[in-house]
Amino acid sequence: MLRRTVYAAVVAATLLCAALATDISGAWEFTVETAQSSGSPSFEFKQDGEKLTGTYSGMFGKAPISGTVKGDQVEFTFEVSNVDGKVRYKGTLDGATRMKGEVEYGDVGKGTFTGKKK
């Protein structure tokens, strides 16, 4: 019984360390779906611990992004002139190469996204 408990604790700690070590830095391609349209923006992410910076490139032009990566949760924002307010992405990582979640375009609308690392 004790051996099984210790084994479970070691496995849990290993999985936790792997999740905390996820680095999403690099080029990503996204697919975004809203009620009005769809799009395929790209992002260049740079992760430093929990801090996330980078660049958005898509139908709104280019913009710097800022956000966080906490475990498997990703959140980042950027501002563009065509949207009243910030564009906000909130998602969940599936390893270090995929993510999915929701996007809000200020007061304009909402949608969903999937992302894949290039």
Biopython code that builds the backbone (N, CA, C, O; Angstrom):
import numpy as np
from Bio.PDB.StructureBuilder import StructureBuilder

atoms = [
    (1, "MET", "N", (0.818, -1.192, 0.000)),
    (1, "MET", "CA", (0.000, 0.000, 0.000)),
    (1, "MET", "C", (0.865, 1.261, 0.000)),
    (1, "MET", "O", (0.619, 2.188, -0.772)),
    (2, "LEU", "N", (1.884, 1.292, 0.873)),
    (2, "LEU", "CA", (2.777, 2.437, 0.936)),
    (2, "LEU", "C", (3.543, 2.591, -0.371)),
    (2, "LEU", "O", (3.726, 3.704, -0.865)),
    (3, "ARG", "N", (3.986, 1.476, -0.926)),
    (3, "ARG", "CA", (4.729, 1.506, -2.179)),
    (3, "ARG", "C", (3.863, 2.117, -3.294)),
    (3, "ARG", "O", (4.358, 2.908, -4.097)),
    (4, "ARG", "N", (2.594, 1.758, -3.341)),
    (4, "ARG", "CA", (1.676, 2.276, -4.358)),
    (4, "ARG", "C", (1.476, 3.783, -4.179)),
    (4, "ARG", "O", (1.427, 4.519, -5.164)),
    (5, "THR", "N", (1.362, 4.249, -2.930)),
    (5, "THR", "CA", (1.188, 5.672, -2.645)),
    (5, "THR", "C", (2.423, 6.460, -3.062)),
    (5, "THR", "O", (2.307, 7.527, -3.666)),
    (6, "VAL", "N", (3.601, 5.942, -2.743)),
    (6, "VAL", "CA", (4.849, 6.605, -3.133)),
    (6, "VAL", "C", (4.955, 6.660, -4.654)),
    (6, "VAL", "O", (5.320, 7.696, -5.209)),
    (7, "TYR", "N", (4.645, 5.573, -5.327)),
    (7, "TYR", "CA", (4.694, 5.533, -6.790)),
    (7, "TYR", "C", (3.747, 6.576, -7.386)),
    (7, "TYR", "O", (4.127, 7.291, -8.313)),
    (8, "ALA", "N", (2.535, 6.672, -6.874)),
    (8, "ALA", "CA", (1.564, 7.648, -7.369)),
    (8, "ALA", "C", (2.071, 9.073, -7.159)),
    (8, "ALA", "O", (1.887, 9.931, -8.023)),
    (9, "ALA", "N", (2.706, 9.327, -6.017)),
    (9, "ALA", "CA", (3.243, 10.659, -5.742)),
    (9, "ALA", "C", (4.376, 11.005, -6.699)),
    (9, "ALA", "O", (4.462, 12.142, -7.165)),
    (10, "VAL", "N", (5.241, 10.047, -6.998)),
    (10, "VAL", "CA", (6.348, 10.277, -7.935)),
    (10, "VAL", "C", (5.805, 10.560, -9.333)),
    (10, "VAL", "O", (6.276, 11.479, -10.003)),
    (11, "VAL", "N", (4.832, 9.789, -9.773)),
    (11, "VAL", "CA", (4.231, 10.006, -11.094)),
    (11, "VAL", "C", (3.576, 11.379, -11.155)),
    (11, "VAL", "O", (3.750, 12.098, -12.140)),
    (12, "ALA", "N", (2.829, 11.757, -10.127)),
    (12, "ALA", "CA", (2.163, 13.058, -10.093)),
    (12, "ALA", "C", (3.182, 14.195, -10.127)),
    (12, "ALA", "O", (2.984, 15.180, -10.839)),
    (13, "ALA", "N", (4.261, 14.071, -9.371)),
    (13, "ALA", "CA", (5.301, 15.103, -9.361)),
    (13, "ALA", "C", (5.976, 15.217, -10.719)),
    (13, "ALA", "O", (6.273, 16.321, -11.174)),
    (14, "THR", "N", (6.219, 14.088, -11.368)),
    (14, "THR", "CA", (6.833, 14.096, -12.695)),
    (14, "THR", "C", (5.930, 14.792, -13.700)),
    (14, "THR", "O", (6.399, 15.605, -14.496)),
    (15, "LEU", "N", (4.648, 14.483, -13.673)),
    (15, "LEU", "CA", (3.701, 15.123, -14.588)),
    (15, "LEU", "C", (3.593, 16.616, -14.320)),
    (15, "LEU", "O", (3.502, 17.406, -15.260)),
    (16, "LEU", "N", (3.601, 17.010, -13.062)),
    (16, "LEU", "CA", (3.540, 18.417, -12.710)),
    (16, "LEU", "C", (4.768, 19.156, -13.215)),
    (16, "LEU", "O", (4.646, 20.248, -13.770)),
    (17, "CYS", "N", (5.936, 18.583, -13.035)),
    (17, "CYS", "CA", (7.172, 19.205, -13.520)),
    (17, "CYS", "C", (7.153, 19.340, -15.034)),
    (17, "CYS", "O", (7.590, 20.361, -15.566)),
    (18, "ALA", "N", (6.661, 18.343, -15.727)),
    (18, "ALA", "CA", (6.577, 18.410, -17.190)),
    (18, "ALA", "C", (5.636, 19.523, -17.621)),
    (18, "ALA", "O", (5.930, 20.246, -18.573)),
    (19, "ALA", "N", (4.516, 19.670, -16.937)),
    (19, "ALA", "CA", (3.561, 20.725, -17.279)),
    (19, "ALA", "C", (4.154, 22.101, -17.016)),
    (19, "ALA", "O", (3.967, 23.023, -17.811)),
    (20, "LEU", "N", (4.868, 22.243, -15.904)),
    (20, "LEU", "CA", (5.467, 23.526, -15.573)),
    (20, "LEU", "C", (6.608, 23.877, -16.507)),
    (20, "LEU", "O", (6.918, 25.055, -16.681)),
    (21, "ALA", "N", (7.239, 22.887, -17.109)),
    (21, "ALA", "CA", (8.384, 23.126, -17.975)),
    (21, "ALA", "C", (7.981, 23.445, -19.410)),
    (21, "ALA", "O", (8.857, 23.688, -20.240)),
    (22, "THR", "N", (6.688, 23.454, -19.733)),
    (22, "THR", "CA", (6.230, 23.717, -21.086)),
    (22, "THR", "C", (6.659, 25.106, -21.527)),
    (22, "THR", "O", (6.377, 26.095, -20.850)),
    (23, "ASP", "N", (7.337, 25.178, -22.659)),
    (23, "ASP", "CA", (7.760, 26.449, -23.244)),
    (23, "ASP", "C", (7.139, 26.543, -24.628)),
    (23, "ASP", "O", (7.428, 25.720, -25.496)),
    (24, "ILE", "N", (6.285, 27.542, -24.842)),
    (24, "ILE", "CA", (5.587, 27.663, -26.124)),
    (24, "ILE", "C", (6.272, 28.636, -27.076)),
    (24, "ILE", "O", (5.697, 29.003, -28.101)),
    (25, "SER", "N", (7.489, 29.057, -26.752)),
    (25, "SER", "CA", (8.211, 29.988, -27.619)),
    (25, "SER", "C", (8.297, 29.452, -29.039)),
    (25, "SER", "O", (8.500, 28.258, -29.258)),
    (26, "GLY", "N", (8.139, 30.364, -30.007)),
    (26, "GLY", "CA", (8.257, 29.985, -31.410)),
    (26, "GLY", "C", (7.081, 30.465, -32.234)),
    (26, "GLY", "O", (6.232, 31.219, -31.758)),
    (27, "ALA", "N", (7.044, 30.014, -33.487)),
    (27, "ALA", "CA", (6.008, 30.413, -34.442)),
    (27, "ALA", "C", (4.794, 29.496, -34.338)),
    (27, "ALA", "O", (4.933, 28.275, -34.258)),
    (28, "TRP", "N", (3.607, 30.091, -34.339)),
    (28, "TRP", "CA", (2.340, 29.363, -34.232)),
    (28, "TRP", "C", (1.385, 29.816, -35.324)),
    (28, "TRP", "O", (1.388, 30.979, -35.728)),
    (29, "GLU", "N", (0.563, 28.878, -35.797)),
    (29, "GLU", "CA", (-0.525, 29.171, -36.729)),
    (29, "GLU", "C", (-1.839, 28.904, -36.007)),
    (29, "GLU", "O", (-2.001, 27.860, -35.376)),
    (30, "PHE", "N", (-2.773, 29.838, -36.097)),
    (30, "PHE", "CA", (-4.072, 29.704, -35.446)),
    (30, "PHE", "C", (-5.180, 29.635, -36.491)),
    (30, "PHE", "O", (-5.027, 30.114, -37.614)),
    (31, "THR", "N", (-6.287, 29.036, -36.101)),
    (31, "THR", "CA", (-7.538, 29.100, -36.851)),
    (31, "THR", "C", (-8.570, 29.681, -35.899)),
    (31, "THR", "O", (-8.781, 29.157, -34.805)),
    (32, "VAL", "N", (-9.217, 30.771, -36.320)),
    (32, "VAL", "CA", (-10.194, 31.457, -35.485)),
    (32, "VAL", "C", (-11.556, 31.409, -36.172)),
    (32, "VAL", "O", (-11.667, 31.659, -37.372)),
    (33, "GLU", "N", (-12.586, 31.085, -35.398)),
    (33, "GLU", "CA", (-13.963, 31.044, -35.909)),
    (33, "GLU", "C", (-14.827, 31.977, -35.064)),
    (33, "GLU", "O", (-14.842, 31.875, -33.837)),
    (34, "THR", "N", (-15.550, 32.889, -35.728)),
    (34, "THR", "CA", (-16.538, 33.736, -35.060)),
    (34, "THR", "C", (-17.856, 33.599, -35.813)),
    (34, "THR", "O", (-17.912, 32.972, -36.871)),
    (35, "ALA", "N", (-18.913, 34.187, -35.265)),
    (35, "ALA", "CA", (-20.207, 34.151, -35.948)),
    (35, "ALA", "C", (-20.145, 34.923, -37.264)),
    (35, "ALA", "O", (-20.878, 34.605, -38.201)),
    (36, "GLN", "N", (-19.280, 35.930, -37.345)),
    (36, "GLN", "CA", (-19.188, 36.771, -38.526)),
    (36, "GLN", "C", (-18.227, 36.238, -39.588)),
    (36, "GLN", "O", (-18.477, 36.399, -40.782)),
    (37, "SER", "N", (-17.134, 35.607, -39.168)),
    (37, "SER", "CA", (-16.116, 35.196, -40.141)),
    (37, "SER", "C", (-15.132, 34.212, -39.514)),
    (37, "SER", "O", (-15.293, 33.780, -38.372)),
    (38, "SER", "N", (-14.118, 33.877, -40.288)),
    (38, "SER", "CA", (-13.026, 33.045, -39.788)),
    (38, "SER", "C", (-11.713, 33.674, -40.231)),
    (38, "SER", "O", (-11.690, 34.519, -41.126)),
    (39, "GLY", "N", (-10.629, 33.260, -39.603)),
    (39, "GLY", "CA", (-9.328, 33.806, -39.948)),
    (39, "GLY", "C", (-8.217, 32.857, -39.560)),
    (39, "GLY", "O", (-8.429, 31.867, -38.860)),
    (40, "SER", "N", (-7.021, 33.184, -40.035)),
    (40, "SER", "CA", (-5.842, 32.348, -39.776)),
    (40, "SER", "C", (-4.657, 33.210, -39.365)),
    (40, "SER", "O", (-3.682, 33.314, -40.110)),
    (41, "PRO", "N", (-4.726, 33.832, -38.190)),
    (41, "PRO", "CA", (-3.594, 34.647, -37.752)),
    (41, "PRO", "C", (-2.389, 33.788, -37.380)),
    (41, "PRO", "O", (-2.509, 32.588, -37.130)),
    (42, "SER", "N", (-1.242, 34.429, -37.353)),
    (42, "SER", "CA", (-0.039, 33.748, -36.870)),
    (42, "SER", "C", (0.535, 34.553, -35.708)),
    (42, "SER", "O", (0.328, 35.762, -35.600)),
    (43, "PHE", "N", (1.253, 33.856, -34.852)),
    (43, "PHE", "CA", (1.862, 34.468, -33.682)),
    (43, "PHE", "C", (3.302, 33.994, -33.567)),
    (43, "PHE", "O", (3.624, 32.850, -33.887)),
    (44, "GLU", "N", (4.143, 34.876, -33.113)),
    (44, "GLU", "CA", (5.512, 34.532, -32.737)),
    (44, "GLU", "C", (5.589, 34.778, -31.237)),
    (44, "GLU", "O", (5.558, 35.927, -30.795)),
    (45, "PHE", "N", (5.690, 33.704, -30.447)),
    (45, "PHE", "CA", (5.703, 33.809, -28.994)),
    (45, "PHE", "C", (7.122, 33.711, -28.457)),
    (45, "PHE", "O", (7.968, 33.002, -29.002)),
    (46, "LYS", "N", (7.365, 34.453, -27.353)),
    (46, "LYS", "CA", (8.600, 34.317, -26.582)),
    (46, "LYS", "C", (8.181, 34.196, -25.120)),
    (46, "LYS", "O", (7.605, 35.118, -24.542)),
    (47, "GLN", "N", (8.484, 33.044, -24.541)),
    (47, "GLN", "CA", (8.113, 32.787, -23.154)),
    (47, "GLN", "C", (9.341, 32.870, -22.269)),
    (47, "GLN", "O", (10.389, 32.305, -22.580)),
    (48, "ASP", "N", (9.195, 33.587, -21.152)),
    (48, "ASP", "CA", (10.243, 33.693, -20.142)),
    (48, "ASP", "C", (9.581, 33.412, -18.797)),
    (48, "ASP", "O", (9.004, 34.308, -18.181)),
    (49, "GLY", "N", (9.669, 32.153, -18.345)),
    (49, "GLY", "CA", (8.930, 31.751, -17.148)),
    (49, "GLY", "C", (7.445, 31.789, -17.452)),
    (49, "GLY", "O", (6.982, 31.141, -18.391)),
    (50, "GLU", "N", (6.692, 32.550, -16.655)),
    (50, "GLU", "CA", (5.252, 32.698, -16.896)),
    (50, "GLU", "C", (4.935, 33.866, -17.819)),
    (50, "GLU", "O", (3.798, 34.003, -18.269)),
    (51, "LYS", "N", (5.921, 34.710, -18.108)),
    (51, "LYS", "CA", (5.706, 35.895, -18.941)),
    (51, "LYS", "C", (5.712, 35.516, -20.420)),
    (51, "LYS", "O", (6.587, 34.782, -20.880)),
    (52, "LEU", "N", (4.723, 36.028, -21.159)),
    (52, "LEU", "CA", (4.606, 35.753, -22.585)),
    (52, "LEU", "C", (4.580, 37.068, -23.352)),
    (52, "LEU", "O", (3.779, 37.952, -23.050)),
    (53, "THR", "N", (5.457, 37.197, -24.343)),
    (53, "THR", "CA", (5.471, 38.348, -25.240)),
    (53, "THR", "C", (5.533, 37.815, -26.664)),
    (53, "THR", "O", (5.673, 36.612, -26.883)),
    (54, "GLY", "N", (5.430, 38.711, -27.617)),
    (54, "GLY", "CA", (5.532, 38.274, -29.002)),
    (54, "GLY", "C", (4.834, 39.212, -29.951)),
    (54, "GLY", "O", (4.615, 40.383, -29.642)),
    (55, "THR", "N", (4.480, 38.682, -31.126)),
    (55, "THR", "CA", (3.883, 39.474, -32.194)),
    (55, "THR", "C", (2.708, 38.742, -32.821)),
    (55, "THR", "O", (2.787, 37.549, -33.114)),
    (56, "TYR", "N", (1.615, 39.474, -33.024)),
    (56, "TYR", "CA", (0.446, 39.004, -33.771)),
    (56, "TYR", "C", (0.593, 39.465, -35.210)),
    (56, "TYR", "O", (1.021, 40.594, -35.450)),
    (57, "SER", "N", (0.247, 38.615, -36.176)),
    (57, "SER", "CA", (0.171, 38.985, -37.593)),
    (57, "SER", "C", (-1.109, 38.382, -38.152)),
    (57, "SER", "O", (-1.321, 37.172, -38.079)),
    (58, "GLY", "N", (-1.963, 39.240, -38.712)),
    (58, "GLY", "CA", (-3.222, 38.736, -39.251)),
    (58, "GLY", "C", (-4.006, 39.824, -39.945)),
    (58, "GLY", "O", (-3.437, 40.820, -40.391)),
    (59, "MET", "N", (-5.317, 39.639, -40.038)),
    (59, "MET", "CA", (-6.161, 40.562, -40.784)),
    (59, "MET", "C", (-6.207, 41.964, -40.184)),
    (59, "MET", "O", (-6.621, 42.903, -40.865)),
    (60, "PHE", "N", (-5.796, 42.130, -38.934)),
    (60, "PHE", "CA", (-5.738, 43.450, -38.314)),
    (60, "PHE", "C", (-4.353, 44.082, -38.446)),
    (60, "PHE", "O", (-4.111, 45.149, -37.883)),
    (61, "GLY", "N", (-3.452, 43.450, -39.172)),
    (61, "GLY", "CA", (-2.089, 43.948, -39.307)),
    (61, "GLY", "C", (-1.152, 43.215, -38.366)),
    (61, "GLY", "O", (-1.258, 42.003, -38.183)),
    (62, "LYS", "N", (-0.229, 43.967, -37.768)),
    (62, "LYS", "CA", (0.722, 43.400, -36.805)),
    (62, "LYS", "C", (0.600, 44.163, -35.501)),
    (62, "LYS", "O", (0.309, 45.359, -35.490)),
    (63, "ALA", "N", (0.826, 43.454, -34.394)),
    (63, "ALA", "CA", (0.751, 44.093, -33.082)),
    (63, "ALA", "C", (1.555, 43.290, -32.072)),
    (63, "ALA", "O", (1.624, 42.064, -32.161)),
    (64, "PRO", "N", (2.169, 43.986, -31.101)),
    (64, "PRO", "CA", (2.853, 43.274, -30.020)),
    (64, "PRO", "C", (1.831, 42.667, -29.064)),
    (64, "PRO", "O", (0.776, 43.252, -28.817)),
    (65, "ILE", "N", (2.147, 41.511, -28.538)),
    (65, "ILE", "CA", (1.266, 40.850, -27.575)),
    (65, "ILE", "C", (1.955, 40.769, -26.221)),
    (65, "ILE", "O", (3.182, 40.819, -26.128)),
    (66, "SER", "N", (1.144, 40.642, -25.171)),
    (66, "SER", "CA", (1.677, 40.385, -23.829)),
    (66, "SER", "C", (0.688, 39.489, -23.104)),
    (66, "SER", "O", (-0.521, 39.572, -23.316)),
    (67, "GLY", "N", (1.225, 38.629, -22.242)),
    (67, "GLY", "CA", (0.351, 37.719, -21.527)),
    (67, "GLY", "C", (1.106, 36.821, -20.580)),
    (67, "GLY", "O", (2.226, 37.119, -20.166)),
    (68, "THR", "N", (0.458, 35.690, -20.237)),
    (68, "THR", "CA", (1.031, 34.746, -19.286)),
    (68, "THR", "C", (0.784, 33.306, -19.720)),
    (68, "THR", "O", (-0.155, 33.003, -20.456)),
    (69, "VAL", "N", (1.661, 32.437, -19.239)),
    (69, "VAL", "CA", (1.486, 30.990, -19.345)),
    (69, "VAL", "C", (1.622, 30.460, -17.924)),
    (69, "VAL", "O", (2.685, 30.562, -17.313)),
    (70, "LYS", "N", (0.534, 29.893, -17.403)),
    (70, "LYS", "CA", (0.534, 29.350, -16.037)),
    (70, "LYS", "C", (0.061, 27.909, -16.116)),
    (70, "LYS", "O", (-1.130, 27.643, -16.283)),
    (71, "GLY", "N", (1.011, 26.975, -15.993)),
    (71, "GLY", "CA", (0.671, 25.562, -16.166)),
    (71, "GLY", "C", (0.237, 25.326, -17.594)),
    (71, "GLY", "O", (1.002, 25.578, -18.525)),
    (72, "ASP", "N", (-0.990, 24.843, -17.783)),
    (72, "ASP", "CA", (-1.486, 24.627, -19.143)),
    (72, "ASP", "C", (-2.428, 25.747, -19.596)),
    (72, "ASP", "O", (-3.086, 25.625, -20.630)),
    (73, "GLN", "N", (-2.493, 26.841, -18.822)),
    (73, "GLN", "CA", (-3.371, 27.966, -19.163)),
    (73, "GLN", "C", (-2.574, 29.098, -19.806)),
    (73, "GLN", "O", (-1.545, 29.527, -19.284)),
    (74, "VAL", "N", (-3.070, 29.573, -20.954)),
    (74, "VAL", "CA", (-2.427, 30.654, -21.701)),
    (74, "VAL", "C", (-3.419, 31.800, -21.829)),
    (74, "VAL", "O", (-4.596, 31.585, -22.116)),
    (75, "GLU", "N", (-2.936, 33.016, -21.613)),
    (75, "GLU", "CA", (-3.766, 34.201, -21.815)),
    (75, "GLU", "C", (-2.876, 35.308, -22.353)),
    (75, "GLU", "O", (-1.801, 35.568, -21.813)),
    (76, "PHE", "N", (-3.330, 35.965, -23.429)),
    (76, "PHE", "CA", (-2.571, 37.092, -23.964)),
    (76, "PHE", "C", (-3.506, 38.077, -24.644)),
    (76, "PHE", "O", (-4.608, 37.728, -25.066)),
    (77, "THR", "N", (-3.036, 39.326, -24.742)),
    (77, "THR", "CA", (-3.825, 40.394, -25.349)),
    (77, "THR", "C", (-2.959, 41.203, -26.296)),
    (77, "THR", "O", (-1.730, 41.169, -26.237)),
    (78, "PHE", "N", (-3.644, 41.937, -27.177)),
    (78, "PHE", "CA", (-2.988, 42.926, -28.020)),
    (78, "PHE", "C", (-4.026, 43.955, -28.436)),
    (78, "PHE", "O", (-5.228, 43.708, -28.337)),
    (79, "GLU", "N", (-3.566, 45.098, -28.897)),
    (79, "GLU", "CA", (-4.461, 46.162, -29.334)),
    (79, "GLU", "C", (-4.251, 46.436, -30.814)),
    (79, "GLU", "O", (-3.122, 46.456, -31.305)),
    (80, "VAL", "N", (-5.369, 46.650, -31.520)),
    (80, "VAL", "CA", (-5.339, 47.041, -32.930)),
    (80, "VAL", "C", (-6.339, 48.174, -33.123)),
    (80, "VAL", "O", (-7.296, 48.298, -32.358)),
    (81, "SER", "N", (-6.121, 48.996, -34.140)),
    (81, "SER", "CA", (-6.965, 50.174, -34.332)),
    (81, "SER", "C", (-8.389, 49.827, -34.755)),
    (81, "SER", "O", (-9.298, 50.619, -34.505)),
    (82, "ASN", "N", (-8.618, 48.684, -35.380)),
    (82, "ASN", "CA", (-9.946, 48.324, -35.888)),
    (82, "ASN", "C", (-10.885, 47.810, -34.801)),
    (82, "ASN", "O", (-12.081, 47.671, -35.056)),
    (83, "VAL", "N", (-10.393, 47.528, -33.614)),
    (83, "VAL", "CA", (-11.206, 46.937, -32.549)),
    (83, "VAL", "C", (-11.243, 47.898, -31.370)),
    (83, "VAL", "O", (-10.207, 48.381, -30.915)),
    (84, "ASP", "N", (-12.463, 48.172, -30.877)),
    (84, "ASP", "CA", (-12.619, 49.023, -29.706)),
    (84, "ASP", "C", (-12.331, 48.185, -28.464)),
    (84, "ASP", "O", (-13.167, 47.384, -28.047)),
    (85, "GLY", "N", (-11.180, 48.364, -27.885)),
    (85, "GLY", "CA", (-10.752, 47.559, -26.745)),
    (85, "GLY", "C", (-9.677, 46.574, -27.168)),
    (85, "GLY", "O", (-9.255, 46.560, -28.324)),
    (86, "LYS", "N", (-9.241, 45.757, -26.234)),
    (86, "LYS", "CA", (-8.180, 44.790, -26.503)),
    (86, "LYS", "C", (-8.735, 43.500, -27.078)),
    (86, "LYS", "O", (-9.872, 43.115, -26.805)),
    (87, "VAL", "N", (-7.914, 42.843, -27.873)),
    (87, "VAL", "CA", (-8.205, 41.489, -28.326)),
    (87, "VAL", "C", (-7.596, 40.564, -27.278)),
    (87, "VAL", "O", (-6.413, 40.677, -26.958)),
    (88, "ARG", "N", (-8.408, 39.642, -26.741)),
    (88, "ARG", "CA", (-7.959, 38.775, -25.647)),
    (88, "ARG", "C", (-8.147, 37.307, -26.025)),
    (88, "ARG", "O", (-9.246, 36.874, -26.370)),
    (89, "TYR", "N", (-7.059, 36.560, -25.954)),
    (89, "TYR", "CA", (-7.087, 35.109, -26.165)),
    (89, "TYR", "C", (-6.903, 34.424, -24.819)),
    (89, "TYR", "O", (-6.009, 34.788, -24.055)),
    (90, "LYS", "N", (-7.751, 33.425, -24.520)),
    (90, "LYS", "CA", (-7.625, 32.608, -23.309)),
    (90, "LYS", "C", (-7.771, 31.161, -23.740)),
    (90, "LYS", "O", (-8.776, 30.780, -24.339)),
    (91, "GLY", "N", (-6.750, 30.349, -23.429)),
    (91, "GLY", "CA", (-6.813, 28.974, -23.884)),
    (91, "GLY", "C", (-6.098, 27.992, -22.987)),
    (91, "GLY", "O", (-5.521, 28.343, -21.958)),
    (92, "THR", "N", (-6.162, 26.739, -23.421)),
    (92, "THR", "CA", (-5.547, 25.630, -22.710)),
    (92, "THR", "C", (-4.560, 24.935, -23.629)),
    (92, "THR", "O", (-4.881, 24.619, -24.775)),
    (93, "LEU", "N", (-3.362, 24.699, -23.124)),
    (93, "LEU", "CA", (-2.337, 23.990, -23.886)),
    (93, "LEU", "C", (-2.599, 22.496, -23.900)),
    (93, "LEU", "O", (-3.094, 21.922, -22.930)),
    (94, "ASP", "N", (-2.257, 21.886, -25.015)),
    (94, "ASP", "CA", (-2.234, 20.430, -25.143)),
    (94, "ASP", "C", (-0.782, 20.095, -25.460)),
    (94, "ASP", "O", (-0.407, 19.967, -26.625)),
    (95, "GLY", "N", (0.029, 19.955, -24.419)),
    (95, "GLY", "CA", (1.469, 19.814, -24.611)),
    (95, "GLY", "C", (2.062, 21.172, -24.954)),
    (95, "GLY", "O", (1.501, 22.208, -24.597)),
    (96, "ALA", "N", (3.193, 21.166, -25.646)),
    (96, "ALA", "CA", (3.853, 22.418, -26.015)),
    (96, "ALA", "C", (3.619, 22.786, -27.472)),
    (96, "ALA", "O", (4.209, 23.747, -27.965)),
    (97, "THR", "N", (2.759, 22.031, -28.176)),
    (97, "THR", "CA", (2.600, 22.279, -29.609)),
    (97, "THR", "C", (1.171, 22.548, -30.059)),
    (97, "THR", "O", (0.947, 22.805, -31.242)),
    (98, "ARG", "N", (0.199, 22.497, -29.156)),
    (98, "ARG", "CA", (-1.198, 22.759, -29.531)),
    (98, "ARG", "C", (-1.908, 23.498, -28.396)),
    (98, "ARG", "O", (-1.574, 23.337, -27.222)),
    (99, "MET", "N", (-2.894, 24.310, -28.776)),
    (99, "MET", "CA", (-3.740, 24.966, -27.791)),
    (99, "MET", "C", (-5.098, 25.257, -28.409)),
    (99, "MET", "O", (-5.249, 25.277, -29.631)),
    (100, "LYS", "N", (-6.084, 25.481, -27.544)),
    (100, "LYS", "CA", (-7.409, 25.881, -28.014)),
    (100, "LYS", "C", (-8.075, 26.695, -26.932)),
    (100, "LYS", "O", (-7.728, 26.593, -25.755)),
    (101, "GLY", "N", (-9.052, 27.520, -27.347)),
    (101, "GLY", "CA", (-9.739, 28.341, -26.367)),
    (101, "GLY", "C", (-10.678, 29.335, -26.997)),
    (101, "GLY", "O", (-11.229, 29.101, -28.073)),
    (102, "GLU", "N", (-10.857, 30.470, -26.302)),
    (102, "GLU", "CA", (-11.782, 31.508, -26.725)),
    (102, "GLU", "C", (-11.039, 32.807, -26.972)),
    (102, "GLU", "O", (-10.014, 33.085, -26.350)),
    (103, "VAL", "N", (-11.579, 33.605, -27.900)),
    (103, "VAL", "CA", (-11.018, 34.911, -28.214)),
    (103, "VAL", "C", (-12.134, 35.946, -28.122)),
    (103, "VAL", "O", (-13.263, 35.697, -28.546)),
    (104, "GLU", "N", (-11.805, 37.115, -27.563)),
    (104, "GLU", "CA", (-12.741, 38.235, -27.466)),
    (104, "GLU", "C", (-12.140, 39.416, -28.214)),
    (104, "GLU", "O", (-10.977, 39.765, -28.010)),
    (105, "TYR", "N", (-12.940, 40.029, -29.079)),
    (105, "TYR", "CA", (-12.508, 41.198, -29.843)),
    (105, "TYR", "C", (-13.114, 42.451, -29.231)),
    (105, "TYR", "O", (-14.013, 43.057, -29.814)),
    (106, "GLY", "N", (-12.628, 42.841, -28.060)),
    (106, "GLY", "CA", (-13.163, 44.014, -27.379)),
    (106, "GLY", "C", (-14.669, 43.921, -27.262)),
    (106, "GLY", "O", (-15.202, 42.911, -26.801)),
    (107, "ASP", "N", (-15.368, 44.988, -27.685)),
    (107, "ASP", "CA", (-16.830, 45.003, -27.663)),
    (107, "ASP", "C", (-17.425, 44.482, -28.961)),
    (107, "ASP", "O", (-18.646, 44.492, -29.120)),
    (108, "VAL", "N", (-16.599, 44.027, -29.891)),
    (108, "VAL", "CA", (-17.056, 43.631, -31.225)),
    (108, "VAL", "C", (-17.664, 42.234, -31.255)),
    (108, "VAL", "O", (-18.713, 42.044, -31.869)),
    (109, "GLY", "N", (-17.046, 41.263, -30.618)),
    (109, "GLY", "CA", (-17.568, 39.902, -30.654)),
    (109, "GLY", "C", (-16.623, 38.900, -30.029)),
    (109, "GLY", "O", (-15.559, 39.246, -29.514)),
    (110, "LYS", "N", (-17.048, 37.638, -30.091)),
    (110, "LYS", "CA", (-16.285, 36.539, -29.506)),
    (110, "LYS", "C", (-16.179, 35.402, -30.500)),
    (110, "LYS", "O", (-16.919, 35.339, -31.482)),
    (111, "GLY", "N", (-15.245, 34.503, -30.228)),
    (111, "GLY", "CA", (-15.096, 33.326, -31.068)),
    (111, "GLY", "C", (-14.263, 32.271, -30.368)),
    (111, "GLY", "O", (-13.973, 32.367, -29.175)),
    (112, "THR", "N", (-13.888, 31.270, -31.133)),
    (112, "THR", "CA", (-13.040, 30.195, -30.625)),
    (112, "THR", "C", (-11.798, 30.096, -31.495)),
    (112, "THR", "O", (-11.782, 30.563, -32.634)),
    (113, "PHE", "N", (-10.761, 29.484, -30.944)),
    (113, "PHE", "CA", (-9.534, 29.308, -31.716)),
    (113, "PHE", "C", (-8.891, 27.970, -31.415)),
    (113, "PHE", "O", (-9.094, 27.381, -30.353)),
    (114, "THR", "N", (-8.114, 27.508, -32.375)),
    (114, "THR", "CA", (-7.180, 26.404, -32.180)),
    (114, "THR", "C", (-5.837, 26.889, -32.693)),
    (114, "THR", "O", (-5.778, 27.670, -33.643)),
    (115, "GLY", "N", (-4.764, 26.434, -32.075)),
    (115, "GLY", "CA", (-3.431, 26.836, -32.479)),
    (115, "GLY", "C", (-2.499, 25.651, -32.544)),
    (115, "GLY", "O", (-2.616, 24.696, -31.775)),
    (116, "LYS", "N", (-1.565, 25.733, -33.484)),
    (116, "LYS", "CA", (-0.578, 24.667, -33.664)),
    (116, "LYS", "C", (0.788, 25.303, -33.889)),
    (116, "LYS", "O", (0.937, 26.226, -34.690)),
    (117, "LYS", "N", (1.778, 24.794, -33.170)),
    (117, "LYS", "CA", (3.143, 25.293, -33.328)),
    (117, "LYS", "C", (3.699, 24.812, -34.655)),
    (117, "LYS", "O", (3.522, 23.653, -35.029)),
    (118, "LYS", "N", (4.378, 25.716, -35.371)),
    (118, "LYS", "CA", (4.971, 25.356, -36.673)),
    (118, "LYS", "C", (6.172, 24.464, -36.491)),
    (118, "LYS", "O", (6.797, 24.062, -37.472)),
]
sb = StructureBuilder()
sb.init_structure("model")
sb.init_model(0)
sb.init_chain("A")
sb.init_seg("    ")
for serial, (resi, resn, name, xyz) in enumerate(atoms, 1):
    if name == "N":
        sb.init_residue(resn, " ", resi, " ")
    sb.init_atom(name, np.array(xyz, "f"), 0.0, 1.0, " ", f" {name:<3s}", serial, name[0])
structure = sb.get_structure()
